[in-house]
Amino acid sequence: MRLLIVDDHAEFRDSASVLLEGEGFDVVGSAATGEEALGLATRLDPDLVLLDIQLPGMDGFATAVRLAALANPPVVVLISSRTRSSYGSRIDHAPVRGFLAKHELSGESLKSLIV
């Protein structure tokens, strides 16, 4: 599974890449902003985008809507250091497969949302 990681913290992108590559994902790119993620998603055609909600500029919800409108939209899983309840029903109405708190991130937890 070709994966794009989007988070404004380089340390998280790096550690998530190492973790998920070790669990069988092919991390094809990483982005720090929603705008950068859209450009990379168009160019790299990932199967899956792990997308932080709290991004500078265009947030994860707006980015997810734009990703869903691509010709070949990737599956999107939102992540955050906050809990799911912090976002109310916004996650339920977003064009995403699911949500993971950052501390819950693992290859297994991610795979459970996308199969």
Residue pairs with C-beta under 8 A, 6 or more apart in sequence:
1 24
1 25
1 26
1 47
1 48
1 114
2 26
2 28
2 44
2 45
2 46
2 47
2 48
3 20
3 25
3 26
3 27
3 28
3 46
3 47
3 48
3 49
3 50
4 27
4 28
4 29
4 30
4 31
4 37
4 40
4 41
4 44
4 46
4 48
4 49
4 50
4 74
5 13
5 16
5 17
5 20
5 27
5 29
5 30
5 31
5 49
5 50
6 30
6 31
6 32
6 33
6 34
6 36
6 37
6 49
6 50
6 51
6 52
6 55
6 60
6 63
7 13
7 16
7 30
7 32
7 50
7 52
7 55
7 79
8 32
8 33
8 52
8 54
8 55
8 56
10 32
12 52
12 102
13 30
13 32
16 50
16 105
17 27
17 30
19 105
19 106
19 107
20 27
20 50
20 105
20 107
20 110
21 27
22 107
23 106
23 107
23 108
24 107
25 48
25 107
25 110
28 44
28 46
29 40
29 44
29 46
31 37
31 39
31 40
32 55
32 56
33 55
33 56
33 57
33 58
34 55
34 57
34 58
34 59
34 60
34 62
34 63
34 66
35 57
35 58
37 49
37 51
37 63
37 67
38 63
38 66
38 67
40 46
41 49
41 67
41 70
41 74
42 70
45 72
45 74
46 74
47 74
47 75
48 74
48 75
48 76
48 77
48 110
48 114
49 67
49 74
49 75
49 76
49 77
50 77
50 79
50 105
50 110
51 60
51 63
51 64
51 67
51 76
51 77
51 78
51 79
51 96
52 60
52 78
52 79
52 80
53 59
53 60
53 61
53 78
53 79
53 80
53 82
53 87
54 60
54 80
54 81
54 82
55 63
58 66
60 78
60 80
61 90
61 94
64 76
64 78
64 94
64 95
64 96
65 94
65 95
67 73
67 74
67 76
67 95
68 76
68 95
73 95
75 97
75 114
76 94
76 95
76 96
76 97
77 96
77 97
77 98
77 99
77 100
77 110
77 113
77 114
78 91
78 94
78 96
78 98
78 99
78 100
79 99
79 100
79 101
79 102
79 105
80 86
80 87
80 99
80 101
80 102
81 101
81 102
81 103
82 101
83 101
84 91
84 99
84 101
87 99
91 99
97 113
97 114
98 113
98 114
100 109
100 110
100 113
